[in-house]
Amino acid sequence: MELKGLTAVVTGGASGLGAATARALAKEGVKVAIFDLNAEKGEAVAAEVGGVFCKVNVTDDASVDAGFEKARAALGQERILVNCAGTGNAIKTASRDKQTGAIRHFPLDAFNMIIQINLVGTFRCIAKSAAGMMTLPPLNEFGERGVIINTASVAAEDGQIGQAAYSASKGGVVGMTLPIARDLSSEGIRVNTILPGIFDTPLLQGAPQNVKDALAAQVPFPKRLGMPEEYASLALEMCRNSYFNGEDVRLDGAIRMSPR
């Protein structure tokens, strides 16, 4: 797929993986719309890449509809969607308080929140973007209309203590990638998912440096945190390479294979 002149929507584009992807797309001549809840950071990234910011809550149908409407009015119908909006938490399924001995279970509203953002929110944006892409003529003789890239995590396959909700949500993203790719294949819309390992993103902003160093040391090679620009590089290749379809690709320095 030739990228120059196309329009892209990047969810979670105000920071981290999404912001790096927005910048990389813009450098290739792509017009970029940023979907995010953080207006201050989102407006700044949009201004930097010459795009448009849309304040969007991916868990809300009306908000997502309004975001696509604003983006398409300003930049035209997107042919690229990159889903980076997401969050996580760390709560054991059931645990015992070390001081009091009190037993508590994972609050179900906290579990549901992660599922709604990471899984349902991703699917919501996929479905609405794909419907929009279907209104466009094919780009080439192979019938290609667009591409959708999702963000899962190595936790989809190798979740750690406290990651039940996060792993479930990201496992769902991986699980739906191939069926959606097959659903949309007759319309020339490709669907792929990236499974990042431990990346230096806002999710780790509050972590002390010694914690980050310890996490980096767990990566077999290279022994460091992943850089958002590396995610963006793979996302761009998934856009360019038209034979990339229905794939779940790990980007983790082999951490899923690290010794226990």
C-alpha positions in Angstrom: 0.0 0.0 0.0 1.4 3.4 -1.0 0.9 5.6 2.1 1.4 9.1 0.9 -1.8 11.1 0.7 -3.9 8.6 2.7 -5.8 9.3 5.9 -5.2 7.5 9.2 -7.0 7.4 12.6 -4.8 6.5 15.6 -6.6 5.8 18.8 -4.7 6.5 22.0 -2.6 8.8 19.8 -1.8 11.5 22.4 1.1 9.6 23.9 3.2 6.4 23.9 2.8 3.9 21.1 0.0 5.9 19.4 1.9 9.2 19.4 5.0 7.5 17.9 2.8 5.9 15.2 1.1 9.2 14.4 4.4 10.9 13.9 5.8 8.0 11.8 2.7 8.1 9.5 2.8 11.8 9.1 6.5 11.6 8.0 5.2 9.3 5.2 2.8 11.9 4.0 -0.3 10.5 5.8 -3.0 12.8 7.1 -3.5 11.8 10.8 -6.5 12.1 13.1 -5.7 11.6 16.8 -8.4 9.9 19.0 -7.8 10.3 22.7 -9.3 11.6 26.0 -6.3 13.8 26.9 -7.1 17.0 25.0 -4.0 18.8 26.0 -1.6 16.2 24.8 -3.8 15.2 21.8 -4.0 18.7 20.5 -0.2 19.0 20.8 0.5 15.8 18.8 -2.1 16.8 16.2 -0.5 20.2 15.8 3.0 18.6 15.5 1.9 16.2 12.7 -0.4 18.7 11.0 -3.5 16.6 11.7 -6.6 16.9 13.7 -7.5 16.0 17.3 -10.8 14.3 18.3 -11.6 13.9 21.9 -12.9 10.3 22.0 -13.9 7.8 24.6 -13.6 4.4 22.9 -16.1 2.9 25.4 -18.9 5.2 24.2 -20.7 4.7 20.9 -21.7 8.3 20.4 -18.2 9.6 21.2 -16.6 7.3 18.7 -19.2 8.2 16.0 -18.5 11.9 16.7 -14.8 11.3 16.4 -15.0 9.6 13.1 -17.4 12.3 11.8 -15.0 15.1 12.8 -11.9 13.3 11.4 -13.5 12.5 8.1 -14.9 16.0 7.7 -11.4 17.4 8.2 -9.2 14.8 6.5 -11.4 12.5 4.4 -12.3 8.9 5.0 -9.5 7.0 6.6 -7.9 4.0 5.0 -5.7 3.2 8.0 -6.8 2.6 11.6 -4.3 2.0 14.3 -5.8 1.0 17.7 -3.5 2.0 20.5 -6.1 3.1 23.1 -5.8 0.9 26.2 -5.0 0.7 29.8 -4.3 -1.9 32.5 -4.5 -2.7 36.2 -2.9 -5.2 38.6 -5.3 -7.0 40.9 -5.2 -10.6 42.0 -8.3 -12.7 41.3 -8.6 -13.2 45.1 -6.1 -12.2 47.8 -5.5 -11.9 51.5 -4.5 -8.7 53.1 -1.0 -9.1 54.7 -1.8 -7.0 57.7 -5.4 -7.9 58.5 -5.8 -11.2 56.8 -9.0 -10.0 55.2 -9.9 -11.8 52.0 -11.1 -9.9 48.9 -11.7 -10.7 45.3 -11.1 -8.8 42.1 -13.8 -6.0 41.9 -15.8 -6.9 38.9 -16.3 -3.3 37.8 -12.6 -3.0 37.6 -12.4 -6.2 35.5 -15.2 -5.0 33.2 -13.6 -1.6 32.7 -10.4 -3.1 31.2 -12.5 -5.4 28.9 -14.6 -2.4 27.8 -11.6 -0.2 26.9 -9.1 -2.7 25.6 -11.4 -5.2 23.9 -14.8 -3.8 23.2 -13.4 -0.3 22.5 -11.0 -1.8 20.0 -13.7 -3.7 18.2 -16.0 -0.7 18.3 -13.4 1.3 16.4 -12.7 -1.5 14.0 -16.3 -2.1 13.0 -17.0 1.6 12.5 -13.8 2.3 10.6 -14.2 -0.8 8.4 -17.8 0.3 7.5 -16.3 3.6 6.4 -13.5 2.1 4.4 -16.1 0.0 2.5 -17.5 3.2 0.9 -14.2 3.8 -0.9 -13.0 2.5 -4.2 -10.1 0.0 -4.2 -6.6 1.4 -4.3 -5.2 -1.2 -6.7 -5.9 -4.1 -9.0 -6.0 -6.5 -6.0 -9.0 -4.7 -4.5 -7.2 -3.3 -1.5 -9.2 -0.6 0.4 -7.5 -0.2 3.8 -5.7 -1.7 6.8 -6.5 -2.0 10.5 -3.8 -2.6 13.1 -4.6 -3.4 16.7 -2.5 -3.5 19.9 -2.5 -6.5 22.1 0.4 -7.6 24.4 2.6 -10.5 25.2 0.4 -10.8 28.3 -2.3 -12.2 25.9 -0.2 -15.4 25.9 2.0 -15.1 29.0 0.1 -13.1 31.7 1.6 -12.5 35.0 0.2 -12.3 38.6 -2.5 -9.6 38.8 -3.0 -9.5 35.0 -6.2 -11.5 34.7 -8.3 -8.6 33.3 -5.5 -7.2 31.1 -4.6 -10.7 29.7 -8.2 -11.5 29.1 -8.7 -8.2 27.2 -5.5 -8.6 25.1 -6.2 -12.3 24.5 -9.5 -11.2 23.1 -7.9 -8.8 20.7 -5.6 -11.6 19.5 -8.5 -14.0 19.2 -10.6 -11.8 17.0 -7.8 -10.7 14.6 -8.1 -13.6 12.2 -11.9 -13.8 12.2 -12.2 -10.1 11.5 -9.5 -10.3 8.8 -11.6 -13.1 7.2 -14.8 -11.1 7.6 -13.3 -8.1 5.8 -11.2 -10.0 3.2 -13.9 -9.7 0.4 -13.8 -5.9 0.9 -10.0 -5.7 0.6 -9.5 -4.6 4.2 -6.5 -6.2 6.0 -6.4 -6.7 9.8 -3.3 -7.3 11.9 -2.3 -7.1 15.6 1.0 -6.3 17.3 1.8 -7.9 20.7 4.3 -5.6 22.4 6.5 -6.7 25.3 7.6 -4.2 28.0 7.7 -0.8 26.3 8.7 2.6 27.8 5.2 4.2 27.6 3.0 6.2 29.9 1.9 3.0 31.6 5.3 2.9 33.2 5.6 6.6 33.9 5.0 6.2 37.6 7.5 3.4 38.1 10.8 4.1 39.8 13.9 3.8 37.7 15.1 0.7 39.6 11.8 -1.0 38.7 12.2 -0.1 35.0 15.8 -1.4 35.1 14.6 -4.7 36.7 12.0 -5.1 33.9 14.5 -4.3 31.2 16.9 -6.9 32.7 14.2 -9.6 32.2 14.3 -9.2 28.4 16.5 -11.8 26.8 17.8 -9.4 24.1 18.1 -6.6 23.7 18.1 -6.0 27.5 16.1 -2.8 27.6 12.6 -1.5 27.3 11.0 -1.3 23.9 10.8 2.1 22.3 7.5 3.4 20.9 9.3 4.2 17.6 10.0 0.5 17.2 6.3 -0.3 17.5 5.6 2.5 15.0 8.1 1.0 12.5 6.3 -2.3 12.6 2.9 -0.7 12.2 4.1 1.1 9.1 5.4 -2.1 7.6 2.1 -3.7 8.2 0.5 -0.8 6.3 2.9 -1.0 3.4 3.1 -4.7 3.0 -0.1 -5.9 1.4 0.6 -9.5 2.2 0.5 -8.8 5.9 -3.0 -10.0 6.8 -4.6 -11.8 9.8 -1.3 -11.8 11.6 -0.5 -11.5 15.3 3.1 -10.4 15.6 5.2 -10.3 18.8 7.5 -7.4 19.4 9.0 -8.3 22.7 12.7 -9.1 22.7 11.8 -12.7 23.3 10.6 -11.9 26.8 7.8 -14.5 26.5 10.6 -17.1 26.4 12.5 -15.7 29.4 13.6 -18.3 32.0 11.4 -18.6 35.1 
